[in-house]
Protein backbone atom coordinates (compact mmCIF):
# COMPACT_ATOMS: atom_id res chain seq x y z
CA UNK A 1 0.00 0.00 0.00
CA UNK A 2 1.72 3.17 -1.20
CA UNK A 3 0.96 6.00 1.20
CA UNK A 4 3.55 8.58 0.15
CA UNK A 5 1.02 11.46 0.26
CA UNK A 6 -0.02 10.53 3.79
CA UNK A 7 3.52 10.51 5.16
CA UNK A 8 4.09 14.07 3.97
CA UNK A 9 1.15 15.48 5.92
CA UNK A 10 2.17 17.37 9.04
CA UNK A 11 0.09 17.37 12.22
CA UNK A 12 0.81 19.06 15.55
CA UNK A 13 3.41 16.97 17.40
CA UNK A 14 2.59 16.10 21.02
CA UNK A 15 5.35 14.80 23.24
CA UNK A 16 3.98 15.23 26.77
CA UNK A 17 1.32 12.97 28.19
CA UNK A 18 -1.77 14.80 29.31
CA UNK A 19 -4.79 13.81 31.29
CA UNK A 20 -7.31 12.52 28.78
CA UNK A 21 -10.55 14.37 28.31
CA UNK A 22 -13.81 12.49 28.77
CA UNK A 23 -15.61 14.57 26.13
CA UNK A 24 -15.72 13.14 22.64
CA UNK A 25 -15.87 14.33 19.05
CA UNK A 26 -17.62 12.51 16.21
CA UNK A 27 -16.44 12.11 12.63
CA UNK A 28 -19.13 11.27 10.07
CA UNK A 29 -17.82 10.06 6.71
CA UNK A 30 -20.90 9.83 4.48
CA UNK A 31 -19.00 8.95 1.32
CA UNK A 32 -17.43 5.84 2.90
CA UNK A 33 -20.28 5.06 5.27
CA UNK A 34 -19.09 5.23 8.87
CA UNK A 35 -19.04 7.25 12.05
CA UNK A 36 -16.01 7.41 14.33
CA UNK A 37 -15.63 8.69 17.90
CA UNK A 38 -12.47 10.43 19.10
CA UNK A 39 -11.46 12.04 22.36
CA UNK A 40 -11.53 15.83 22.09
CA UNK A 41 -7.78 16.09 22.62
CA UNK A 42 -7.01 13.97 19.53
CA UNK A 43 -6.27 16.00 16.41
CA UNK A 44 -7.07 14.65 12.97
CA UNK A 45 -6.86 15.51 9.32
CA UNK A 46 -9.01 14.10 6.53
CA UNK A 47 -7.14 13.09 3.39
CA UNK A 48 -8.17 11.52 0.12
CA UNK A 49 -6.99 8.11 1.33
CA UNK A 50 -8.30 8.31 4.91
CA UNK A 51 -7.39 10.05 8.18
CA UNK A 52 -4.23 10.78 10.14
CA UNK A 53 -4.30 11.49 13.87
CA UNK A 54 -2.24 13.39 16.40
CA UNK A 55 -2.44 12.03 19.94
CA UNK A 56 -1.38 14.06 23.00
CA UNK A 57 0.58 11.20 24.54
CA UNK A 58 1.84 9.16 21.60
CA UNK A 59 4.67 9.61 19.13
CA UNK A 60 4.43 8.15 15.66
CA UNK A 61 2.06 7.86 12.74
CA UNK A 62 -1.55 7.01 13.62
CA UNK A 63 -3.92 6.55 10.72
CA UNK A 64 -7.12 5.06 9.37
CA UNK A 65 -7.02 4.26 5.66
CA UNK A 66 -9.86 3.35 3.34
CA UNK A 67 -9.87 0.03 1.50
CA UNK A 68 -12.26 -1.34 -1.13
CA UNK A 69 -12.12 -5.06 -0.39
CA UNK A 70 -15.26 -7.18 -0.15
CA UNK A 71 -13.92 -10.24 1.63
CA UNK A 72 -11.57 -11.12 4.47
CA UNK A 73 -9.17 -12.82 2.07
CA UNK A 74 -8.96 -9.74 -0.16
CA UNK A 75 -8.31 -7.54 2.86
CA UNK A 76 -5.60 -9.91 4.13
CA UNK A 77 -3.82 -9.76 0.77
CA UNK A 78 -3.75 -5.97 0.95
CA UNK A 79 -2.56 -6.00 4.58
CA UNK A 80 0.29 -8.40 3.74
CA UNK A 81 1.49 -5.84 1.18
CA UNK A 82 2.38 -3.52 4.07
CA UNK A 83 3.09 0.21 3.77
CA UNK A 84 5.72 1.74 1.54
CA UNK A 85 6.67 4.92 -0.26
CA UNK A 86 9.73 6.62 -1.77
CA UNK A 87 10.64 8.59 1.37
CA UNK A 88 11.99 5.64 3.34
CA UNK A 89 8.83 3.88 4.59
CA UNK A 90 8.78 0.12 4.18
CA UNK A 91 6.58 -1.49 6.81
CA UNK A 92 5.73 -5.20 6.49
CA UNK A 93 3.64 -7.67 8.49
CA UNK A 94 5.64 -9.26 11.31
CA UNK A 95 4.61 -12.90 11.49
CA UNK A 96 1.09 -13.93 10.52
CA UNK A 97 -2.21 -12.08 10.43
CA UNK A 98 -4.72 -13.01 13.12
CA UNK A 99 -8.47 -13.26 12.54
CA UNK A 100 -10.31 -11.44 15.30
CA UNK A 101 -13.81 -12.03 13.92
CA UNK A 102 -15.62 -12.50 10.63
CA UNK A 103 -14.93 -8.87 9.72
CA UNK A 104 -11.68 -7.98 11.54
CA UNK A 105 -8.03 -8.98 11.11
CA UNK A 106 -5.07 -7.97 13.30
CA UNK A 107 -1.47 -7.43 12.23
CA UNK A 108 1.85 -6.63 13.89
CA UNK A 109 4.30 -4.69 11.74
CA UNK A 110 8.01 -4.03 11.55
CA UNK A 111 10.30 -2.35 9.09
CA UNK A 112 11.72 1.09 8.31
CA UNK A 113 10.11 4.51 8.73
CA UNK A 114 12.06 7.34 7.08
CA UNK A 115 15.01 4.98 7.07
CA UNK A 116 14.83 4.20 10.82
CA UNK A 117 13.64 0.98 12.52
CA UNK A 118 9.90 0.93 13.21
CA UNK A 119 7.20 -1.18 14.83
CA UNK A 120 3.49 -1.08 14.30
CA UNK A 121 0.08 -2.53 14.98
CA UNK A 122 -3.04 -2.53 12.84
CA UNK A 123 -6.57 -3.85 12.52
CA UNK A 124 -8.37 -4.21 9.21
CA UNK A 125 -12.16 -3.96 9.28
CA UNK A 126 -14.73 -4.92 6.64
CA UNK A 127 -17.87 -2.85 6.30
CA UNK A 128 -21.12 -4.82 5.83
CA UNK A 129 -21.76 -2.47 2.87
CA UNK A 130 -18.45 -3.25 1.14
CA UNK A 131 -15.01 -1.78 1.60
CA UNK A 132 -13.89 -0.72 5.04
CA UNK A 133 -10.87 0.70 6.86
CA UNK A 134 -7.43 -0.23 8.14
CA UNK A 135 -6.52 1.44 11.45
CA UNK A 136 -2.81 1.39 12.32
CA UNK A 137 -0.14 3.00 14.48
CA UNK A 138 3.58 3.04 13.62
CA UNK A 139 6.45 4.34 15.73
CA UNK A 140 10.09 3.65 16.60
CA UNK A 141 10.74 0.51 18.73
CA UNK A 142 11.67 2.60 21.77
CA UNK A 143 8.50 4.71 21.56
CA UNK A 144 6.02 2.04 20.49
CA UNK A 145 3.92 0.72 23.40
CA UNK A 146 0.63 -0.89 24.34
CA UNK A 147 -0.87 2.60 24.27
CA UNK A 148 -0.48 2.65 20.50
CA UNK A 149 -2.34 -0.65 20.31
CA UNK A 150 -5.03 0.68 22.67
CA UNK A 151 -5.50 3.71 20.44
CA UNK A 152 -6.03 1.52 17.36
CA UNK A 153 -8.44 -0.75 19.24
CA UNK A 154 -10.41 2.28 20.49
CA UNK A 155 -10.73 3.56 16.91
CA UNK A 156 -12.03 0.22 15.68
CA UNK A 157 -14.44 -0.25 18.60
CA UNK A 158 -15.96 3.19 18.00
CA UNK A 159 -16.70 2.48 14.32
CA UNK A 160 -20.34 2.45 13.30
CA UNK A 161 -20.94 1.60 9.64
CA UNK A 162 -23.91 2.68 7.54
CA UNK A 163 -24.71 2.58 3.84
CA UNK A 164 -22.53 5.15 2.05
CA UNK A 165 -24.22 8.19 0.58
CA UNK A 166 -23.52 8.08 -3.14
CA UNK A 167 -23.66 11.44 -4.89
CA UNK A 168 -25.23 11.46 -8.31
CA UNK A 169 -23.65 13.32 -11.22
CA UNK A 170 -25.71 16.46 -10.59
CA UNK A 171 -24.50 16.54 -6.99
CA UNK A 172 -20.89 16.13 -8.09
CA UNK A 173 -21.17 18.97 -10.62
CA UNK A 174 -22.88 21.19 -8.06
CA UNK A 175 -20.16 20.53 -5.48
CA UNK A 176 -17.48 21.21 -8.10
CA UNK A 177 -18.93 24.56 -9.24
CA UNK A 178 -19.60 25.98 -5.77
CA UNK A 179 -17.22 28.83 -4.97
CA UNK A 180 -15.77 28.76 -8.50
CA UNK A 181 -15.47 31.36 -11.22
CA UNK A 182 -15.71 30.42 -14.91
CA UNK A 183 -13.88 32.71 -17.35
CA UNK A 184 -14.58 32.53 -21.05
CA UNK A 185 -11.45 31.78 -23.09
CA UNK A 186 -12.69 33.42 -26.30
CA UNK A 187 -13.83 37.02 -26.84
CA UNK A 188 -17.62 36.88 -27.13
CA UNK A 189 -19.93 39.10 -29.10
CA UNK A 190 -22.07 41.89 -27.74
CA UNK A 191 -24.27 41.16 -24.71
CA UNK A 192 -22.51 37.84 -24.09
CA UNK A 193 -21.20 36.82 -20.65
CA UNK A 194 -17.43 36.74 -20.13
CA UNK A 195 -17.50 35.15 -16.66
CA UNK A 196 -19.78 33.38 -14.20
CA UNK A 197 -19.15 33.53 -10.46
CA UNK A 198 -20.93 30.88 -8.35
CA UNK A 199 -21.59 31.21 -4.63
CA UNK A 200 -21.33 28.38 -2.08
CA UNK A 201 -25.13 28.22 -2.09
CA UNK A 202 -27.34 28.64 -5.17
CA UNK A 203 -26.72 32.21 -6.37
CA UNK A 204 -24.49 33.39 -9.20
CA UNK A 205 -23.29 36.55 -10.91
CA UNK A 206 -22.74 36.85 -14.64
CA UNK A 207 -20.18 39.41 -15.82
CA UNK A 208 -20.50 40.87 -19.30
CA UNK A 209 -18.07 42.62 -21.62
CA UNK A 210 -19.43 44.82 -24.36
CA UNK A 211 -23.14 45.45 -23.82
CA UNK A 212 -25.96 47.33 -25.52
CA UNK A 213 -28.29 49.86 -23.94
CA UNK A 214 -31.03 47.23 -24.04
CA UNK A 215 -28.90 44.87 -22.00
CA UNK A 216 -28.18 47.54 -19.39
CA UNK A 217 -31.92 47.80 -18.71
CA UNK A 218 -31.88 44.17 -17.48
CA UNK A 219 -29.65 44.88 -14.48
CA UNK A 220 -30.91 46.12 -11.12
CA UNK A 221 -27.54 47.77 -10.38
CA UNK A 222 -27.26 51.19 -11.99
CA UNK A 223 -24.17 51.64 -14.14
CA UNK A 224 -23.22 47.96 -14.05
CA UNK A 225 -23.57 45.32 -16.74
CA UNK A 226 -23.58 42.32 -14.39
CA UNK A 227 -26.61 40.12 -13.86
CA UNK A 228 -27.42 37.96 -10.84
CA UNK A 229 -29.66 34.98 -10.30
CA UNK A 230 -29.87 31.39 -9.11
CA UNK A 231 -28.24 28.32 -10.62
CA UNK A 232 -28.73 24.57 -10.66
CA UNK A 233 -27.45 21.48 -12.45
CA UNK A 234 -29.89 19.04 -14.03
CA UNK A 235 -29.51 15.80 -15.96
CA UNK A 236 -31.53 15.23 -19.15
CA UNK A 237 -31.01 12.19 -21.37
CA UNK A 238 -27.65 11.41 -19.69
CA UNK A 239 -26.48 14.98 -20.39
CA UNK A 240 -25.68 17.42 -17.57
CA UNK A 241 -27.09 20.92 -17.98
CA UNK A 242 -26.22 24.16 -16.15
CA UNK A 243 -29.40 26.18 -15.74
CA UNK A 244 -29.15 29.90 -14.91
CA UNK A 245 -32.30 31.68 -13.75
CA UNK A 246 -31.72 35.44 -13.84
CA UNK A 247 -33.51 37.73 -11.42
CA UNK A 248 -35.11 39.58 -14.36
CA UNK A 249 -37.02 36.38 -15.21
CA UNK A 250 -34.91 35.23 -18.16
CA UNK A 251 -33.04 31.91 -18.28
CA UNK A 252 -30.00 30.42 -19.96
CA UNK A 253 -28.93 26.79 -20.25
CA UNK A 254 -25.58 25.24 -21.11
CA UNK A 255 -24.42 21.67 -21.59
CA UNK A 256 -21.68 20.75 -19.10
CA UNK A 257 -18.59 18.70 -19.89
CA UNK A 258 -15.17 18.48 -18.25
CA UNK A 259 -12.20 19.05 -20.56
CA UNK A 260 -9.48 18.92 -17.88
CA UNK A 261 -9.06 19.85 -14.19
CA UNK A 262 -8.93 23.59 -15.01
CA UNK A 263 -11.26 23.78 -18.00
CA UNK A 264 -14.90 22.93 -18.55
CA UNK A 265 -16.98 23.13 -21.72
CA UNK A 266 -20.23 25.09 -21.76
CA UNK A 267 -22.07 24.21 -24.97
CA UNK A 268 -18.68 22.80 -26.11
CA UNK A 269 -16.95 26.18 -25.61
CA UNK A 270 -13.96 26.21 -23.21
CA UNK A 271 -14.09 28.21 -19.95
CA UNK A 272 -11.25 28.44 -17.41
CA UNK A 273 -12.09 27.38 -13.84
CA UNK A 274 -10.60 29.37 -10.93
CA UNK A 275 -11.43 29.82 -7.26
CA UNK A 276 -13.78 32.76 -6.73
CA UNK A 277 -12.38 35.59 -4.61
CA UNK A 278 -15.82 36.89 -3.66
CA UNK A 279 -17.38 35.35 -0.56
CA UNK A 280 -20.93 36.57 -1.10
CA UNK A 281 -22.98 37.26 -4.22
Secondary structure by P-SEA (a helix, b strand, c coil): cccccccccccccccccccccccbbbbbbccccbbbbbcccbbbbbcccbbbbbbcccccccbbbbbbcccaaaaaaaaaaccccccbbbbbbccccccccccbbbbbbccccccccccccbbbbbbcccbbbbbbcccccccccaaaaaaaaaaaaaccccccccccaaaaaaaaaccbbbbbccccccccccbbbbcccccbbbbbccccaaaaaacccccccbbbbbbbccccccbbbbbbbcccccbbbbbbbbccccbbbcccbbbbbbbbccccc
